[in-house]
Amino acid sequence: MALSVKAFFFSAWPPSDSRLGSSAEIRRFSVDDGATSSLTYLHHKVASVFQLKRADNLSLRWRDEDGDYVDIKTDEDLMEALSSGVGDVLRLYISLTETVSGNSSARPRTRCARPAAGPAQDQVHPNIICDGCSGQVKGSRFKCMTCDDYDLCAQCEHLGLHDEHLFVRMREPMPSFSFGLGGWGGFPGAGRWRSRGARGHCGKGAGRAAKP
């Protein structure tokens, strides 16, 4: 089941208008269930939907049952937002980092940082099959930012398959989890934003190898 997101983008935070919808640009989109717990993927998805030039300067928040705005800064924060079970749609309140005011009403939650893991070339991504070679994805997983459920292994990505869309690299798998909004599985992102040329037709397995 894909995650349904309603995103409110503000030019400055906190918004001056008490009616949030009247001062925000609003978009709705879905996130494939294989990436719902990846904050990196979500940042890039938001940047793509709102046609932003960068994805690394976004501040994301959700609103809890007390009406407080809670910062989403880690994969664990995102998982907490998903598990809150506040409605069947995840509502995100977004602004650029540079525009966040010092008196923001967001309530940051401090967490212990997990040690960064080095690249694991032989780590298997459970239940993820490469749409290029139909093999199991090991090491880095490359996920299409446009298509639902389209992934490539490192070898097929290197060949230039499915180069009409943008990809994000997800180095490490995450065990599936289920909670709150219907039980979505997910994977952490330690991503790399990939730019592709606009060529070819989009379809599963319809990528094209690079010319020799």
Secondary structure as a PSIPRED ss2 file (coil, helix, strand):
# PSIPRED VFORMAT (PSIPRED V4.0)

   1 M C   1.000  0.000  0.000
   2 A C   1.000  0.000  0.000
   3 L E   0.000  0.000  1.000
   4 S E   0.000  0.000  1.000
   5 V E   0.000  0.000  1.000
   6 K E   0.000  0.000  1.000
   7 A E   0.000  0.000  1.000
   8 F E   0.000  0.000  1.000
   9 F E   0.000  0.000  1.000
  10 F C   1.000  0.000  0.000
  11 S C   1.000  0.000  0.000
  12 A C   1.000  0.000  0.000
  13 W E   0.000  0.000  1.000
  14 P C   1.000  0.000  0.000
  15 P C   1.000  0.000  0.000
  16 S C   1.000  0.000  0.000
  17 D C   1.000  0.000  0.000
  18 S C   1.000  0.000  0.000
  19 R C   1.000  0.000  0.000
  20 L H   0.000  1.000  0.000
  21 G H   0.000  1.000  0.000
  22 S H   0.000  1.000  0.000
  23 S H   0.000  1.000  0.000
  24 A C   1.000  0.000  0.000
  25 E E   0.000  0.000  1.000
  26 I E   0.000  0.000  1.000
  27 R E   0.000  0.000  1.000
  28 R E   0.000  0.000  1.000
  29 F E   0.000  0.000  1.000
  30 S E   0.000  0.000  1.000
  31 V E   0.000  0.000  1.000
  32 D C   1.000  0.000  0.000
  33 D C   1.000  0.000  0.000
  34 G C   1.000  0.000  0.000
  35 A C   1.000  0.000  0.000
  36 T C   1.000  0.000  0.000
  37 S C   1.000  0.000  0.000
  38 S C   1.000  0.000  0.000
  39 L H   0.000  1.000  0.000
  40 T H   0.000  1.000  0.000
  41 Y H   0.000  1.000  0.000
  42 L H   0.000  1.000  0.000
  43 H H   0.000  1.000  0.000
  44 H H   0.000  1.000  0.000
  45 K H   0.000  1.000  0.000
  46 V H   0.000  1.000  0.000
  47 A H   0.000  1.000  0.000
  48 S H   0.000  1.000  0.000
  49 V H   0.000  1.000  0.000
  50 F C   1.000  0.000  0.000
  51 Q C   1.000  0.000  0.000
  52 L C   1.000  0.000  0.000
  53 K C   1.000  0.000  0.000
  54 R C   1.000  0.000  0.000
  55 A C   1.000  0.000  0.000
  56 D C   1.000  0.000  0.000
  57 N C   1.000  0.000  0.000
  58 L E   0.000  0.000  1.000
  59 S E   0.000  0.000  1.000
  60 L E   0.000  0.000  1.000
  61 R E   0.000  0.000  1.000
  62 W E   0.000  0.000  1.000
  63 R E   0.000  0.000  1.000
  64 D C   1.000  0.000  0.000
  65 E C   1.000  0.000  0.000
  66 D C   1.000  0.000  0.000
  67 G C   1.000  0.000  0.000
  68 D C   1.000  0.000  0.000
  69 Y E   0.000  0.000  1.000
  70 V E   0.000  0.000  1.000
  71 D E   0.000  0.000  1.000
  72 I E   0.000  0.000  1.000
  73 K C   1.000  0.000  0.000
  74 T C   1.000  0.000  0.000
  75 D H   0.000  1.000  0.000
  76 E H   0.000  1.000  0.000
  77 D H   0.000  1.000  0.000
  78 L H   0.000  1.000  0.000
  79 M H   0.000  1.000  0.000
  80 E H   0.000  1.000  0.000
  81 A H   0.000  1.000  0.000
  82 L H   0.000  1.000  0.000
  83 S H   0.000  1.000  0.000
  84 S C   1.000  0.000  0.000
  85 G C   1.000  0.000  0.000
  86 V C   1.000  0.000  0.000
  87 G C   1.000  0.000  0.000
  88 D C   1.000  0.000  0.000
  89 V C   1.000  0.000  0.000
  90 L E   0.000  0.000  1.000
  91 R E   0.000  0.000  1.000
  92 L E   0.000  0.000  1.000
  93 Y E   0.000  0.000  1.000
  94 I E   0.000  0.000  1.000
  95 S E   0.000  0.000  1.000
  96 L E   0.000  0.000  1.000
  97 T H   0.000  1.000  0.000
  98 E H   0.000  1.000  0.000
  99 T H   0.000  1.000  0.000
 100 V E   0.000  0.000  1.000
 101 S C   1.000  0.000  0.000
 102 G C   1.000  0.000  0.000
 103 N C   1.000  0.000  0.000
 104 S C   1.000  0.000  0.000
 105 S C   1.000  0.000  0.000
 106 A E   0.000  0.000  1.000
 107 R E   0.000  0.000  1.000
 108 P C   1.000  0.000  0.000
 109 R C   1.000  0.000  0.000
 110 T C   1.000  0.000  0.000
 111 R C   1.000  0.000  0.000
 112 C C   1.000  0.000  0.000
 113 A C   1.000  0.000  0.000
 114 R C   1.000  0.000  0.000
 115 P C   1.000  0.000  0.000
 116 A C   1.000  0.000  0.000
 117 A C   1.000  0.000  0.000
 118 G C   1.000  0.000  0.000
 119 P C   1.000  0.000  0.000
 120 A C   1.000  0.000  0.000
 121 Q C   1.000  0.000  0.000
 122 D C   1.000  0.000  0.000
 123 Q C   1.000  0.000  0.000
 124 V E   0.000  0.000  1.000
 125 H E   0.000  0.000  1.000
 126 P E   0.000  0.000  1.000
 127 N E   0.000  0.000  1.000
 128 I E   0.000  0.000  1.000
 129 I E   0.000  0.000  1.000
 130 C C   1.000  0.000  0.000
 131 D C   1.000  0.000  0.000
 132 G C   1.000  0.000  0.000
 133 C C   1.000  0.000  0.000
 134 S C   1.000  0.000  0.000
 135 G C   1.000  0.000  0.000
 136 Q E   0.000  0.000  1.000
 137 V E   0.000  0.000  1.000
 138 K E   0.000  0.000  1.000
 139 G C   1.000  0.000  0.000
 140 S C   1.000  0.000  0.000
 141 R E   0.000  0.000  1.000
 142 F E   0.000  0.000  1.000
 143 K E   0.000  0.000  1.000
 144 C E   0.000  0.000  1.000
 145 M C   1.000  0.000  0.000
 146 T C   1.000  0.000  0.000
 147 C C   1.000  0.000  0.000
 148 D C   1.000  0.000  0.000
 149 D C   1.000  0.000  0.000
 150 Y C   1.000  0.000  0.000
 151 D E   0.000  0.000  1.000
 152 L E   0.000  0.000  1.000
 153 C E   0.000  0.000  1.000
 154 A H   0.000  1.000  0.000
 155 Q H   0.000  1.000  0.000
 156 C H   0.000  1.000  0.000
 157 E H   0.000  1.000  0.000
 158 H H   0.000  1.000  0.000
 159 L H   0.000  1.000  0.000
 160 G C   1.000  0.000  0.000
 161 L C   1.000  0.000  0.000
 162 H C   1.000  0.000  0.000
 163 D C   1.000  0.000  0.000
 164 E C   1.000  0.000  0.000
 165 H C   1.000  0.000  0.000
 166 L C   1.000  0.000  0.000
 167 F E   0.000  0.000  1.000
 168 V E   0.000  0.000  1.000
 169 R E   0.000  0.000  1.000
 170 M E   0.000  0.000  1.000
 171 R C   1.000  0.000  0.000
 172 E C   1.000  0.000  0.000
 173 P C   1.000  0.000  0.000
 174 M C   1.000  0.000  0.000
 175 P C   1.000  0.000  0.000
 176 S C   1.000  0.000  0.000
 177 F C   1.000  0.000  0.000
 178 S C   1.000  0.000  0.000
 179 F C   1.000  0.000  0.000
 180 G C   1.000  0.000  0.000
 181 L C   1.000  0.000  0.000
 182 G C   1.000  0.000  0.000
 183 G C   1.000  0.000  0.000
 184 W C   1.000  0.000  0.000
 185 G C   1.000  0.000  0.000
 186 G C   1.000  0.000  0.000
 187 F C   1.000  0.000  0.000
 188 P C   1.000  0.000  0.000
 189 G C   1.000  0.000  0.000
 190 A C   1.000  0.000  0.000
 191 G C   1.000  0.000  0.000
 192 R C   1.000  0.000  0.000
 193 W E   0.000  0.000  1.000
 194 R E   0.000  0.000  1.000
 195 S C   1.000  0.000  0.000
 196 R C   1.000  0.000  0.000
 197 G C   1.000  0.000  0.000
 198 A C   1.000  0.000  0.000
 199 R C   1.000  0.000  0.000
 200 G C   1.000  0.000  0.000
 201 H C   1.000  0.000  0.000
 202 C C   1.000  0.000  0.000
 203 G C   1.000  0.000  0.000
 204 K C   1.000  0.000  0.000
 205 G C   1.000  0.000  0.000
 206 A C   1.000  0.000  0.000
 207 G C   1.000  0.000  0.000
 208 R C   1.000  0.000  0.000
 209 A C   1.000  0.000  0.000
 210 A C   1.000  0.000  0.000
 211 K C   1.000  0.000  0.000
 212 P C   1.000  0.000  0.000
